[in-house]
Every structure is written in structure tokens, then in C-alpha cells.
Amino acid sequence: MERMDRAWPPSLWAAVTPSGEDYPALAGTATGDVVVIGGGFTGLSTALHLAEDGKNVVLLEAAAPGWGASGRNNGQVIPTLTRPNPDDIVAKHRAAGERFVALLRDSASVLFDLVRRLDIPAEAEQTGWIQPVHSPGRMKIAETRFSQWSRHGAPVELLDREQVRRMTGSDAWYGGFWNRTGGHINPLALARGLARAAAARGVSIFAGTPALSIARDGSGWRVTTPQGEVRARALVLATNAYTGEFAGGLAPSVAHEVVPVLSWQMATEPLGEELRASIIPGRQAVSDTHGDLWFMRYDARNRLVTGGALISPINGADRLRRRIGERLRRIFPQIGEVRFDYVWNGYIGMTTDYFPRFHRLGPDAYAWAGCNGRAVALSISIGRELARAVSGAEVALPFTEPRPLPLHGLLRRVAPLNLVLYRWRDAREIA
């Protein structure tokens, strides 16, 4: 199989981020205490924490660290799930749910603390995350989220319409929710920084090396690749939405319980000082309550990084330039004409109930999938917890059995049509 690490999508992050290391492809047999499959945030965090615990780790990446969703997303660091709130999580998972809520609560700070500890140049700004509400009835969402996260000790605040107007510079919203620990980063810089830190601590990283199959082999695990294999006592599968993209038979029970959906990201030309003083002057990450999400944040060069969703990807970049340009002018009339210098996309892994999935695949083998667009903060903490699981410690992850979705291929094809439903609901008030 041809190596994929040269085929970077033409994103903002690929354009501005210093190149990563040229990790070799695996040829022959490698051995270790743990084999980690996937060089995104979760896999890199897992490998790093294992190495710091003295484990001999082999990491396999089909393309290059950060090539997938970890290097293409918007970079918002959000310490919540997309829809489920703490009470939903506890009701579903009980004691494990309580532990997972605590992990979620602290996940943004865990990321920013790790960036500071490792001195990763990831353009990190812990300025907070605002979730504005787009209709009066959606204030129930903010009120519920504030009430529940307050009970669990999160540094959150309920915002009225005037507060949101001051913080965002827009009259488009009716109030909202603020978590002070959130913020944003350059995701590709974070992925490459994590890879360097892991390699410096002894992790053997092999790029251009897709895992083709996994199998129990005596008292350990064997992972086959196009030109070799890895044998290890323990295994962590951290491939999320890309689990079935390079080898359909790798872990179909995991790949078929999430639906990969294209997420489009865009970056404007840099905004001048006067505009920045009136548009999100505190530089928080912003993503609201629309199903067809409105979201934006600044990067280090003062570009507004936003995005949108499409039912069909045909001529997607041009269509989104028009649509999202109109959206930004509606939200921020002062912005005037908007020019987008970058438009790109990548997969996110969606689940039907918006809960992530965590699994024990066998003795000393673990997997997760289902980011639902909230994996930046969460995945760093998940990696830490998976490293603890390999070491035999109790962890804050609610493990379940994989449940592949029936007619997965059909669901994947029709999933973009959900956007019609989201837009219909967005235009109506909550009863």
C-alpha cells in the first residue's frame, strides 16, 4: 500500500504548521509491551502516557501523525459532549458515568496543562468556550447545562443576551453558556508536538503503516501490516472515524458502530485590529445550539476559523464560501465582505445517541470511537485513561460491548440527509 503521509489536505493547519518528523514505515517484526493503532490525539496521548510510565510502546499510523481528524478539525477545546449532559451520562452508565463526567469536566484543562508541561507550540489559547443559544426556547439548553455542570464542579456561567452580545459582538443570539476552561489550539501542531514528545520518550512511531488485522496470539496480540507485524502484550485501537478506511477488516464491529460524516472547515483572511475589537474580543471558542452548527474562533494569525455542513460535497468549497460568508455577515454585520483563504474537510465519527463508545476487545485490548465532533479535549484524557487501563488501574471510561449498526453502508450514504432535519428543527422553537 502506498504511503499516505504526502497527501495532506490543503488546510490552514497544513499551511502554517512546521513539518512533522519523517517517521519510517514498518518493515519486518517489531515487539513491545503495547501496540497502539492510530496516530491521532488519542493514540498519541495513550502512547505518551504509557512511555512516561516506563512501557515499551509501538505506534502504527496509516498515514502520518495528525493526518486524520486530529489534524483537520476546527481546534475548539470543549469540555462537554455534543448533546448528553451529566445526568444523561450518569443515568446511562451509573458509577462509571460519574467518573466519566469528572473526566469530561477536567478534559480541557488536562489538554492545556499537557501542552504547557511539554512546551508544545500549539497556539493554545485557554480563553473559554461559549455556547450561545439561537432562539429564546434554546435557553433551556443553556440553563440545563449550567445547572448540571455546576453541580459537578465545573467553572461555568449562565449568560444573558446582553452578556453574549458583549462577548461575541453579535445580536444573533439570546443568551448562552460559558465554560472558562475551554479554548482553542492549532490541532495539527498539537498532534505533531505530541508525536515528538512521545518519540523523545522512546515510543517507536511507524508512519505509512496501516494496520490490516489484529489477532490474539498466545498471551499477547499480533497486528499485521503491509510489510511486517507487531507483537505486544497489550493493544489499543484509537482510529475513531477512520477505523474502516484503510483496512475494512481491521475491527468491523467498531468501525460499523460509528458513521463517518464529512465536516467542513474554513478560514478567512486575517481580520484587522478594529474588527477584532468588536468580533469575539476575548478570543473565546464559540459554537452554538444550531443542529447545522454555527461556530468560529480565531487562530494565531487572526483568521476567523469557522465552517459548515453540506448534504452533497459536489462543488462544496465554492458553495460554502457563499453560504458561510452570508452567515458571518448576518452574525457580524460589521465584518463586510468575507474572503476565505482556506476550505477543507475530514471525517468525524458520529453515533446515533451522541455518546462515545469504549470497549474491551479482549485481554489487555481496548478501543474507542464516536467523537461526535467533541474529541479535541476529550481524546487527550481518553488516551491517559487507556494508558491506565493497560496498566490495570480503574479508569473513568464506561466500557460497553460493540454494537454495529444494521445497514451501516446505507446509513453512511444517507447520513448527510440528516442536515435537512437539523435545519428544520433549527427554524422552530422548543416547546
Backbone torsions as a table, in degrees:
resi	resn	phi	psi	omega
1	MET	NA	135.4	-179.0
2	GLU	-68.4	140.1	177.6
3	ARG	-65.4	143.6	-175.0
4	MET	-104.3	-2.2	-169.0
5	ASP	-73.3	-7.3	175.9
6	ARG	-88.2	-18.6	-173.1
7	ALA	-91.5	59.1	179.3
8	TRP	-72.6	137.1	174.4
9	PRO	-64.7	146.6	-175.3
10	PRO	-77.8	64.0	-176.1
11	SER	-90.5	167.4	170.4
12	LEU	-55.5	-46.7	-174.4
13	TRP	-63.6	-40.4	178.2
14	ALA	-65.7	-30.5	-178.0
15	ALA	-75.2	-32.7	-170.4
16	VAL	-107.7	-9.5	-173.7
17	THR	-93.6	131.2	175.3
18	PRO	-54.8	146.5	-176.4
19	SER	-59.3	149.6	174.5
20	GLY	-83.4	174.0	177.1
21	GLU	-68.7	155.3	178.6
22	ASP	-93.1	84.3	-178.4
23	TYR	-75.2	141.6	-175.8
24	PRO	-76.6	162.2	169.1
25	ALA	-82.7	152.3	178.9
26	LEU	-78.3	130.0	173.0
27	ALA	-133.5	116.2	-177.1
28	GLY	102.1	-153.8	-175.3
29	THR	-110.8	134.5	174.2
30	ALA	-121.3	150.1	178.4
31	THR	-131.0	155.2	178.3
32	GLY	-168.8	175.2	172.9
33	ASP	-70.8	-38.4	-175.7
34	VAL	-139.3	138.5	170.0
35	VAL	-110.7	127.6	178.1
36	VAL	-110.5	128.0	179.7
37	ILE	-106.2	116.1	179.7
38	GLY	118.2	122.6	-178.6
39	GLY	-106.3	36.1	171.5
40	GLY	-93.2	-166.5	-176.5
41	PHE	-55.2	-47.4	-175.8
42	THR	-65.6	-48.1	-179.5
43	GLY	-61.7	-42.8	-179.8
44	LEU	-67.7	-40.5	177.3
45	SER	-64.6	-42.7	177.8
46	THR	-59.1	-50.2	-178.2
47	ALA	-61.8	-42.8	-179.9
48	LEU	-61.3	-48.2	-178.7
49	HIS	-66.8	-35.8	176.1
50	LEU	-64.8	-43.5	-179.7
51	ALA	-63.7	-39.3	178.2
52	GLU	-67.3	-19.0	175.5
53	ASP	-92.0	6.9	175.3
54	GLY	89.8	10.7	-178.9
55	LYS	-85.4	148.9	174.2
56	ASN	-89.5	113.5	-169.5
57	VAL	-119.1	136.2	171.1
58	VAL	-113.8	126.1	178.9
59	LEU	-115.2	128.0	178.7
60	LEU	-108.3	128.2	177.3
61	GLU	-126.9	128.0	-176.5
62	ALA	-64.2	-33.5	-179.9
63	ALA	-117.3	-92.2	176.5
64	ALA	-150.1	154.9	-179.4
65	PRO	-53.4	126.9	179.9
66	GLY	85.7	3.1	-176.7
67	TRP	-66.2	-34.4	-176.5
68	GLY	-86.4	-141.9	-174.5
69	ALA	-59.3	-31.7	-176.7
70	SER	-63.3	-27.8	179.9
71	GLY	-102.8	3.1	-174.6
72	ARG	-120.1	-8.6	-172.2
73	ASN	-76.2	179.6	-177.0
74	ASN	-72.6	-20.5	178.4
75	GLY	85.8	11.9	177.0
76	GLN	-77.1	133.6	-179.1
77	VAL	-103.8	102.8	-169.9
78	ILE	-122.4	117.5	-176.2
79	PRO	-89.9	49.0	173.2
80	THR	-146.2	168.7	165.9
81	LEU	-81.8	170.6	-177.8
82	THR	-64.3	-50.3	-177.1
83	ARG	-124.0	-47.2	-177.7
84	PRO	-62.1	136.4	176.0
85	ASN	-100.9	173.8	-177.5
86	PRO	-52.0	-44.0	-178.8
87	ASP	-62.5	-35.9	177.6
88	ASP	-65.1	-41.8	-177.9
89	ILE	-66.1	-44.7	-179.9
90	VAL	-67.1	-40.3	178.6
91	ALA	-61.4	-35.1	-177.5
92	LYS	-80.5	-37.6	-170.3
93	HIS	-121.8	0.3	175.5
94	ARG	55.0	-124.4	-174.0
95	ALA	-61.7	-40.7	176.8
96	ALA	-64.4	-33.0	176.6
97	GLY	-65.0	-39.0	176.3
98	GLU	-60.2	-44.1	179.1
99	ARG	-65.3	-38.2	-178.9
100	PHE	-68.8	-36.8	176.1
101	VAL	-60.2	-42.5	178.5
102	ALA	-64.1	-38.3	177.0
103	LEU	-63.2	-45.9	177.6
104	LEU	-59.4	-46.9	-178.8
105	ARG	-53.1	-40.0	-174.0
106	ASP	-96.9	-0.4	-167.9
107	SER	-64.6	-38.0	179.1
108	ALA	-65.8	-44.6	179.3
109	SER	-64.8	-35.4	176.5
110	VAL	-59.8	-43.4	179.3
111	LEU	-63.8	-53.5	-176.1
112	PHE	-63.9	-36.6	177.5
113	ASP	-64.1	-39.4	179.1
114	LEU	-66.3	-42.7	177.4
115	VAL	-58.8	-43.2	179.7
116	ARG	-68.4	-41.8	-178.2
117	ARG	-63.3	-40.9	-177.7
118	LEU	-90.2	-3.9	179.9
119	ASP	55.7	48.4	179.4
120	ILE	-84.4	126.4	179.7
121	PRO	-78.3	71.6	-172.8
122	ALA	-103.7	15.8	179.0
123	GLU	54.6	40.0	-174.2
124	ALA	-75.9	131.1	176.0
125	GLU	-132.6	105.3	179.9
126	GLN	-89.1	69.8	-175.2
127	THR	-97.9	-2.4	-179.5
128	GLY	100.8	165.0	177.6
129	TRP	-124.7	128.3	177.4
130	ILE	-108.5	132.1	171.0
131	GLN	-114.1	92.7	177.7
132	PRO	-73.3	155.2	178.2
133	VAL	-105.7	138.8	-168.6
134	HIS	-97.1	2.1	173.7
135	SER	-153.5	157.8	-177.7
136	PRO	-55.5	-39.6	-178.9
137	GLY	-66.5	-25.5	179.5
138	ARG	-71.5	-8.1	173.9
139	MET	-59.0	-24.4	175.6
140	LYS	-60.4	-34.9	178.2
141	ILE	-63.7	-48.5	-179.6
142	ALA	-64.3	-41.8	-179.1
143	GLU	-63.7	-43.3	178.3
144	THR	-64.6	-45.3	-179.1
145	ARG	-62.9	-43.2	178.6
146	PHE	-62.7	-47.0	-177.6
147	SER	-60.9	-47.5	-175.5
148	GLN	-72.2	-44.0	-179.3
149	TRP	-70.4	-29.7	174.5
150	SER	-61.1	-42.7	178.9
151	ARG	-60.8	-27.3	-178.6
152	HIS	-98.5	13.7	170.5
153	GLY	83.5	15.8	178.9
154	ALA	-80.3	145.7	179.6
155	PRO	-81.7	76.9	-172.8
156	VAL	-116.6	161.6	-179.2
157	GLU	-145.0	139.2	173.8
158	LEU	-89.0	128.9	-174.6
159	LEU	-109.3	138.1	172.5
160	ASP	-88.6	179.3	-173.5
161	ARG	-62.9	-39.6	-178.6
162	GLU	-67.5	-37.6	177.7
163	GLN	-64.0	-42.8	178.4
164	VAL	-65.5	-38.6	178.4
165	ARG	-60.8	-43.9	179.8
166	ARG	-66.5	-39.1	-175.2
167	MET	-77.0	-30.5	-177.5
168	THR	-103.6	-24.0	-173.9
169	GLY	79.1	22.6	-175.8
170	SER	-137.5	146.1	173.0
171	ASP	-95.2	12.3	-173.4
172	ALA	-74.2	-16.9	-171.7
173	TRP	-119.4	165.1	-170.8
174	TYR	-112.1	9.3	-175.7
175	GLY	141.3	-165.8	178.4
176	GLY	167.9	-163.5	-172.1
177	PHE	-133.7	139.6	-178.9
178	TRP	-131.6	128.0	171.5
179	ASN	-113.9	118.3	-172.9
180	ARG	-71.5	-17.3	-176.3
181	THR	-84.2	-12.7	-177.7
182	GLY	-75.0	-169.9	179.9
183	GLY	158.9	-143.2	-179.0
184	HIS	-158.1	159.7	-178.3
185	ILE	-144.0	167.6	165.8
186	ASN	-83.4	107.6	-170.8
187	PRO	-66.8	-36.0	179.7
188	LEU	-69.3	-38.1	176.0
189	ALA	-62.8	-38.0	177.4
190	LEU	-64.9	-45.3	-180.0
191	ALA	-61.2	-46.1	-179.5
192	ARG	-67.0	-34.9	176.9
193	GLY	-67.3	-40.4	176.6
194	LEU	-63.4	-40.2	178.8
195	ALA	-62.4	-44.4	178.4
196	ARG	-61.9	-42.3	-179.6
197	ALA	-65.1	-40.6	179.3
198	ALA	-65.5	-45.7	-179.9
199	ALA	-62.6	-37.3	179.4
200	ALA	-65.1	-22.4	179.0
201	ARG	-98.9	12.9	170.9
202	GLY	102.6	1.1	178.4
203	VAL	-69.6	131.1	175.4
204	SER	-88.0	108.7	-177.8
205	ILE	-102.1	126.4	176.9
206	PHE	-117.4	117.8	178.8
207	ALA	-98.7	168.3	-177.0
208	GLY	56.6	31.0	-172.7
209	THR	-133.7	80.2	178.4
210	PRO	-68.8	140.2	171.2
211	ALA	-77.7	127.4	-177.8
212	LEU	-95.7	-33.4	179.8
213	SER	-158.7	156.0	173.5
214	ILE	-127.1	145.2	-179.1
215	ALA	-153.3	146.9	172.7
216	ARG	-70.6	133.6	-175.3
217	ASP	-135.6	94.2	-176.0
218	GLY	65.4	-120.5	179.4
219	SER	-96.8	11.8	-178.7
220	GLY	-139.9	-156.2	-176.8
221	TRP	-129.9	146.9	176.8
222	ARG	-122.7	128.9	177.2
223	VAL	-116.2	123.7	178.9
224	THR	-95.2	144.7	178.6
225	THR	-130.1	172.5	-177.0
226	PRO	-57.9	-31.8	-176.8
227	GLN	-127.4	17.6	-179.1
228	GLY	-177.1	-160.0	178.4
229	GLU	-157.4	159.4	175.9
230	VAL	-124.5	135.9	174.7
231	ARG	-118.3	132.6	-177.6
232	ALA	-154.7	158.5	177.7
233	ARG	-68.0	-40.9	-174.1
234	ALA	-125.8	160.6	-175.7
235	LEU	-140.2	138.9	173.2
236	VAL	-128.2	122.7	177.5
237	LEU	-100.4	114.8	-173.7
238	ALA	-131.7	59.2	-174.3
239	THR	-112.7	-8.8	171.2
240	ASN	45.5	-123.8	-174.3
241	ALA	-67.2	-17.3	-177.6
242	TYR	-99.1	14.8	-175.7
243	THR	-58.3	-39.2	-178.2
244	GLY	-103.2	10.1	-172.0
245	GLU	-82.5	-29.4	-178.2
246	PHE	-103.7	-26.5	178.8
247	ALA	-150.5	105.9	-174.6
248	GLY	-61.5	-24.0	-178.0
249	GLY	-95.7	8.5	-175.2
250	LEU	-62.2	-56.0	-179.9
251	ALA	-154.9	71.5	-172.8
252	PRO	-61.1	-30.1	-179.8
253	SER	-66.3	-29.4	176.5
254	VAL	-84.0	-45.9	-178.3
255	ALA	-59.9	-34.1	-173.8
256	HIS	-91.5	7.1	173.9
257	GLU	-102.1	-1.8	173.6
258	VAL	-124.2	151.9	178.8
259	VAL	-111.4	112.5	176.7
260	PRO	-68.7	128.1	-179.1
261	VAL	-128.3	135.0	179.1
262	LEU	-69.3	129.2	173.6
263	SER	-113.1	128.8	-176.9
264	TRP	-101.8	133.9	177.9
265	GLN	-120.4	152.1	-176.6
266	MET	-146.2	151.5	177.4
267	ALA	-134.4	129.6	178.4
268	THR	-76.9	172.1	166.3
269	GLU	-65.5	158.6	179.8
270	PRO	-58.2	138.6	178.2
271	LEU	-90.9	145.4	180.0
272	GLY	-74.1	168.4	-175.2
273	GLU	-60.3	-39.4	-178.2
274	GLU	-64.8	-42.1	177.7
275	LEU	-66.8	-40.8	-178.8
276	ARG	-64.2	-27.6	178.7
277	ALA	-70.9	-19.1	-178.4
278	SER	-114.8	-9.0	179.2
279	ILE	-117.5	111.5	-177.0
280	ILE	43.9	62.3	-175.4
281	PRO	-62.4	-24.9	177.8
282	GLY	-86.9	1.3	174.9
283	ARG	61.0	30.5	175.7
284	GLN	-72.3	160.8	166.5
285	ALA	-78.0	138.6	-177.7
286	VAL	-130.3	127.0	169.8
287	SER	-150.1	130.0	-165.2
288	ASP	-101.8	-159.4	-172.6
289	THR	-99.0	4.6	173.0
290	HIS	-63.1	142.8	167.9
291	GLY	-67.1	-42.4	169.1
292	ASP	-84.8	85.5	-159.0
293	LEU	-62.0	138.5	167.5
294	TRP	-100.6	123.4	-176.1
295	PHE	-151.1	152.7	-179.9
296	MET	-170.6	154.8	172.8
297	ARG	-161.5	162.7	175.8
298	TYR	-87.7	152.6	166.9
299	ASP	-101.2	-176.9	-175.6
300	ALA	-68.4	-17.2	179.4
301	ARG	-100.3	11.9	176.8
302	ASN	68.5	26.1	167.2
303	ARG	-80.9	145.3	172.2
304	LEU	-88.2	115.7	-177.4
305	VAL	-99.2	116.5	-173.5
306	THR	-136.2	-152.4	179.4
307	GLY	166.4	-171.4	-178.0
308	GLY	-166.1	-171.9	-177.7
309	ALA	-130.7	149.9	-179.9
310	LEU	-133.5	145.3	173.0
311	ILE	-75.2	-40.6	178.3
312	SER	-122.9	137.2	-179.4
313	PRO	-81.7	-3.1	-176.2
314	ILE	-61.3	126.2	-178.5
315	ASN	53.1	34.0	-171.3
316	GLY	-61.1	-41.9	-175.6
317	ALA	-62.6	-45.9	-179.5
318	ASP	-66.3	-41.9	179.7
319	ARG	-62.9	-40.7	-179.3
320	LEU	-70.5	-35.1	176.8
321	ARG	-56.6	-42.2	179.3
322	ARG	-69.5	-50.1	-173.7
323	ARG	-66.1	-47.8	-176.7
324	ILE	-75.0	-29.6	172.4
325	GLY	-60.4	-44.7	176.7
326	GLU	-63.3	-38.9	179.3
327	ARG	-62.9	-46.7	-179.4
328	LEU	-63.1	-38.0	178.0
329	ARG	-67.4	-31.2	176.2
330	ARG	-70.1	-42.6	-179.3
331	ILE	-71.8	-45.9	-175.5
332	PHE	-124.3	81.7	-178.5
333	PRO	-54.8	-28.7	-177.3
334	GLN	-69.0	-12.0	-174.4
335	ILE	-74.1	-24.9	179.8
336	GLY	70.7	-151.1	178.8
337	GLU	-68.6	139.6	-175.1
338	VAL	-114.3	128.5	173.4
339	ARG	-112.0	128.5	178.1
340	PHE	-100.5	121.0	179.2
341	ASP	-85.3	-22.2	-177.6
342	TYR	-140.3	137.4	170.6
343	VAL	-138.2	129.7	-178.6
344	TRP	-151.4	174.4	179.8
345	ASN	-149.1	173.0	176.4
346	GLY	-174.5	168.1	-176.8
347	TYR	-82.6	142.6	161.8
348	ILE	-117.8	150.7	-177.8
349	GLY	-97.3	111.9	-177.1
350	MET	-101.1	144.4	172.1
351	THR	-115.5	160.1	-174.2
352	THR	-70.0	-24.7	-179.1
353	ASP	-111.4	6.7	177.9
354	TYR	66.7	15.2	172.3
355	PHE	-96.1	140.7	170.6
356	PRO	-71.7	162.8	-178.8
357	ARG	-117.7	132.2	177.8
358	PHE	-126.8	133.9	-172.1
359	HIS	-137.5	148.5	162.2
360	ARG	-98.8	116.0	-176.7
361	LEU	-87.0	-8.3	-177.8
362	GLY	158.5	-170.3	178.8
363	PRO	-58.0	122.3	176.0
364	ASP	60.2	31.7	178.7
365	ALA	-133.7	132.5	-173.4
366	TYR	-137.2	155.2	178.7
367	ALA	-151.0	159.4	171.2
368	TRP	-149.0	156.8	176.6
369	ALA	-163.9	162.4	175.9
370	GLY	98.2	62.7	-177.4
371	CYS	-74.6	-29.7	-178.6
372	ASN	53.2	33.6	176.6
373	GLY	78.0	13.2	-177.4
374	ARG	-129.3	35.6	-171.0
375	ALA	-93.7	-7.1	-174.4
376	VAL	-63.2	-58.1	177.0
377	ALA	-68.6	-46.7	-171.1
378	LEU	-62.5	-40.3	-171.7
379	SER	-66.2	-31.9	178.2
380	ILE	-65.0	-43.3	177.8
381	SER	-69.2	-37.0	177.0
382	ILE	-60.9	-43.2	178.1
383	GLY	-58.5	-42.7	177.2
384	ARG	-60.8	-43.0	-178.6
385	GLU	-69.2	-39.0	177.6
386	LEU	-64.6	-35.7	175.3
387	ALA	-63.1	-40.0	177.3
388	ARG	-66.8	-38.0	179.2
389	ALA	-61.8	-42.6	178.1
390	VAL	-59.7	-32.2	-179.6
391	SER	-85.3	-0.1	175.6
392	GLY	89.7	10.7	-179.2
393	ALA	-86.4	158.5	171.4
394	GLU	-70.4	139.7	-174.7
395	VAL	-126.8	167.8	-176.2
396	ALA	-96.6	33.5	-179.5
397	LEU	-114.9	127.1	179.0
398	PRO	-81.9	95.5	-176.9
399	PHE	-73.9	139.7	175.8
400	THR	-137.7	172.4	174.3
401	GLU	-82.8	142.9	175.7
402	PRO	-60.0	139.1	177.0
403	ARG	-131.1	89.6	-179.7
404	PRO	-60.4	144.3	179.7
405	LEU	-78.8	131.3	174.5
406	PRO	-60.9	146.3	177.7
407	LEU	54.7	44.2	-175.0
408	HIS	-57.5	-42.9	-179.2
409	GLY	-60.8	-40.8	178.1
410	LEU	-66.8	-43.6	179.2
411	LEU	-59.2	-38.5	-179.8
412	ARG	-64.3	-38.8	-179.2
413	ARG	-70.7	-35.8	-175.0
414	VAL	-94.3	-7.5	-176.2
415	ALA	-54.2	-40.5	179.8
416	PRO	-60.0	-21.1	179.0
417	LEU	-67.9	-17.7	175.7
418	ASN	-58.6	-22.6	-179.8
419	LEU	-61.4	-31.4	176.7
420	VAL	-62.2	-45.3	178.8
421	LEU	-64.4	-43.2	179.8
422	TYR	-59.2	-44.2	-178.5
423	ARG	-67.6	-36.1	177.4
424	TRP	-62.8	-44.3	179.5
425	ARG	-68.6	-37.7	-179.3
426	ASP	-59.3	-30.8	-176.7
427	ALA	-84.5	-1.1	-177.1
428	ARG	-120.1	156.3	-177.1
429	GLU	-87.7	149.7	173.6
430	ILE	-73.2	133.1	-179.2
431	ALA	-70.2	NA	NA
